[in-house]
């Protein structure tokens, strides 16, 4: 369901102030959110887990199944004056095409907008758009129609179109070559899930979120030219992600190849009271990449409650889930981020 961002944040601030985000950080997020189109299918905060790391970024989710294309297009049209510039023009162009049944972008199921929040600011930060190019989220790549190569080619063509609409121009040839290699070397049962232009950070590169079987991650990164040692990634997979059969990796594909920094996602179950979750978080505390207080806050986050949002007659269910991401650089210790996510769902009875 489509919900005003402020409504979600107000419920969060009232009931769930934790060590993951201070009241001050949440106030910065709220101030920025009020400058934006006030629509969301869900909201995620990006929090750092090490000692003294207080910065909190955030991202907004719009879903096609919830009327996201119409809500986003209408919301952006009402904010032309306060959201100027080529980056916002690209998001507007995307929203119009997402709404059109004649556009390839009508196949996009989810669209995210991420914002970097570095303290209080007087103007809206640049949008960092993520386009989900998984056309059918209900099944894995092996269960979809067509051969693996046909699926890869369909996703790649959708990615090119989304990137060119968002940028208002074609992808640079050198970047296109690097991105294409990431598609071409995908093993069976793997796929590019999201694409995101890095213009908001002054780069021509493209971020790719790629899902693939865990045992193929090291070989794949080596094949696409990640500059770090394969052994480093394989140790991370063994020590931190042994329970996962399928892993999401974040890579930035640019003019000079794959950037050194990569991310490895670690989703947590809705019920975090399982032994491996406690073991992983305790290991993070012991290695100094997470404080004990933040460990406990991660474990306590997931759950749900019934709420009546401002202006609504009927109750909704506010659902909370959480995940982690290991940030890896060649021959350096990892850092860890966590993503408390919350969304409202219609809930008449419970």
URHU-V66310 format. One record per residue. N is the residue number from 1. RES is the residue in one small letter. SS is DSSP state (@ for helix, = for strand, . for the rest). D_CENTER is the distance of its C-alpha to the mean C-alpha in Angstrom with 1 decimal. Layout:
N/RES/SS/D_CENTER
N/RES/SS/D_CENTER
This chain:
1/x/./18.8
2/x/./18.3
3/x/=/18.7
4/x/./19.3
5/x/@/16.7
6/x/@/19.8
7/x/@/21.0
8/x/@/17.9
9/x/@/18.2
10/x/@/21.9
11/x/@/21.8
12/x/@/19.5
13/x/@/21.9
14/x/@/24.9
15/x/@/24.1
16/x/./21.5
17/x/./22.2
18/x/=/21.4
19/x/./21.5
20/x/./17.7
21/x/=/18.1
22/x/./21.5
23/x/@/23.1
24/x/@/23.2
25/x/@/19.5
26/x/@/18.8
27/x/@/21.5
28/x/@/19.9
29/x/@/16.7
30/x/@/19.1
31/x/@/21.2
32/x/@/18.4
33/x/@/17.2
34/x/./20.8
35/x/./20.9
36/x/./18.2
37/x/./18.6
38/x/./18.9
39/x/./17.0
40/x/=/14.0
41/x/./13.4
42/x/=/11.4
43/x/=/10.2
44/x/=/8.3
45/x/=/10.0
46/x/=/9.4
47/x/=/12.8
48/x/=/14.9
49/x/./17.4
50/x/./20.3
51/x/./23.5
52/x/./23.6
53/x/./20.0
54/x/./19.5
55/x/./16.9
56/x/=/14.1
57/x/=/11.4
58/x/=/9.5
59/x/=/7.2
60/x/=/8.9
61/x/=/8.7
62/x/=/11.7
63/x/=/13.2
64/x/@/16.2
65/x/@/18.0
66/x/@/18.1
67/x/./19.5
68/x/@/16.4
69/x/@/18.0
70/x/@/21.2
71/x/@/19.9
72/x/@/17.6
73/x/@/20.5
74/x/@/23.0
75/x/@/21.1
76/x/@/20.6
77/x/@/24.3
78/x/./25.4
79/x/./23.7
80/x/./25.1
81/x/./27.3
82/x/./24.9
83/x/./22.0
84/x/./23.9
85/x/./23.2
86/x/@/22.0
87/x/@/18.3
88/x/@/18.7
89/x/@/21.2
90/x/@/18.8
91/x/@/16.4
92/x/@/19.6
93/x/@/20.8
94/x/@/17.7
95/x/@/18.1
96/x/@/21.8
97/x/@/21.3
98/x/@/18.7
99/x/@/21.5
100/x/./24.2
101/x/./25.2
102/x/./26.8
103/x/./23.7
104/x/@/21.7
105/x/@/18.5
106/x/@/19.9
107/x/@/18.6
108/x/./14.8
109/x/./13.8
110/x/=/10.4
111/x/=/9.5
112/x/=/6.8
113/x/=/8.5
114/x/=/7.6
115/x/=/10.9
116/x/./12.6
117/x/./15.4
118/x/./18.4
119/x/./20.9
120/x/./22.6
121/x/./22.7
122/x/./24.8
123/x/./22.7
124/x/./19.3
125/x/./16.9
126/x/./15.8
127/x/./12.9
128/x/=/10.0
129/x/=/9.3
130/x/=/7.0
131/x/=/9.5
132/x/=/9.5
133/x/./12.9
134/x/./13.7
135/x/./16.6
136/x/./17.6
137/x/./15.2
138/x/./18.3
139/x/./19.5
140/x/./18.7
141/x/@/19.6
142/x/@/23.1
143/x/@/23.9
144/x/./23.2
145/x/./26.1
146/x/./27.4
147/x/./27.5
148/x/@/24.7
149/x/@/25.6
150/x/@/25.6
151/x/@/22.1
152/x/@/20.9
153/x/@/22.9
154/x/@/21.7
155/x/@/18.0
156/x/@/19.1
157/x/@/21.1
158/x/@/18.4
159/x/@/16.1
160/x/@/19.1
161/x/@/19.8
162/x/@/16.4
163/x/@/16.4
164/x/@/20.1
165/x/@/19.7
166/x/@/17.0
167/x/@/19.2
168/x/./22.6
169/x/./23.9
170/x/./23.7
171/x/./21.6
172/x/./24.0
173/x/@/26.0
174/x/@/25.2
175/x/@/21.4
176/x/@/22.0
177/x/@/24.0
178/x/@/21.4
179/x/@/18.7
180/x/@/21.4
181/x/@/22.3
182/x/@/18.9
183/x/@/19.4
184/x/@/23.1
185/x/./22.9
186/x/./20.6
187/x/./22.7
188/x/./23.5
189/x/./21.0
190/x/./18.1
191/x/=/15.8
192/x/=/13.2
193/x/=/10.4
194/x/=/8.4
195/x/=/10.2
196/x/=/9.7
197/x/=/13.0
198/x/./13.5
199/x/@/16.3
200/x/@/15.2
201/x/@/15.9
202/x/./19.2
203/x/./18.4
204/x/./19.1
205/x/./16.8
206/x/=/13.9
207/x/=/10.7
208/x/=/10.6
209/x/=/8.6
210/x/=/11.8
211/x/=/13.1
212/x/=/16.7
213/x/=/19.5
214/x/@/19.6
215/x/@/23.1
216/x/@/22.2
217/x/@/19.5
218/x/@/22.2
219/x/@/24.1
220/x/@/21.3
221/x/@/20.2
222/x/@/23.9
223/x/@/24.4
224/x/@/21.9
225/x/./23.3
226/x/./21.1
227/x/./23.6
228/x/./23.4
229/x/./25.7
230/x/@/24.8
231/x/@/26.5
232/x/@/24.1
233/x/@/21.1
234/x/@/23.5
235/x/@/24.5
236/x/@/21.0
237/x/@/20.5
238/x/@/24.0
239/x/@/23.7
240/x/@/20.2
241/x/./19.0
242/x/./22.4
243/x/./21.7
244/x/./18.8
245/x/./20.1
246/x/=/16.9
247/x/=/14.3
248/x/=/10.9
249/x/=/11.4
250/x/=/9.7
251/x/=/12.7
252/x/=/13.8
253/x/=/16.7
254/x/=/19.3
255/x/./23.0
256/x/./24.1
257/x/=/22.1
258/x/=/19.2
259/x/./18.3
260/x/./19.3
261/x/./16.1
262/x/=/13.8
263/x/=/11.3
264/x/=/12.1
265/x/=/10.0
266/x/=/12.5
267/x/=/11.9
268/x/./14.8
269/x/./17.2
270/x/./17.9
271/x/./21.2
272/x/./20.6
273/x/./24.4
274/x/./24.6
275/x/@/26.2
276/x/@/23.6
277/x/@/21.0
278/x/@/23.8
279/x/@/24.9
280/x/@/21.6
281/x/@/21.1
282/x/@/24.8
283/x/@/24.6
284/x/@/22.0
285/x/@/24.4
286/x/@/27.3
287/x/./25.7
288/x/./24.9
289/x/./21.2
290/x/./20.9
291/x/./23.5
292/x/@/25.3
293/x/@/24.4
294/x/@/20.6
295/x/@/21.1
296/x/@/23.0
297/x/@/20.5
298/x/@/17.7
299/x/@/20.4
300/x/@/21.4
301/x/@/18.2
302/x/./17.9
303/x/=/20.3
304/x/=/21.2
305/x/=/23.9
306/x/=/25.6
307/x/=/25.6
308/x/./27.3
309/x/./25.3
310/x/./27.3
311/x/./29.0
312/x/./28.4
313/x/./31.4
314/x/./29.8
315/x/./27.6
316/x/=/23.9
317/x/=/22.2
318/x/=/19.5
319/x/=/17.4
320/x/=/15.6
321/x/=/13.5
322/x/=/12.0
323/x/=/10.6
324/x/=/11.2
325/x/=/10.4
326/x/=/13.6
327/x/=/13.9
328/x/=/16.9
329/x/./19.4
330/x/./22.7
331/x/./25.3
332/x/./23.6
333/x/./22.7
334/x/./19.1
335/x/=/17.2
336/x/=/14.8
337/x/=/11.9
338/x/=/11.2
339/x/=/8.8
340/x/=/11.4
341/x/=/10.3
342/x/=/13.2
343/x/=/14.4
344/x/=/18.0
345/x/=/19.8
346/x/=/23.4
347/x/./25.8
348/x/./29.4
349/x/./30.8
350/x/./28.5
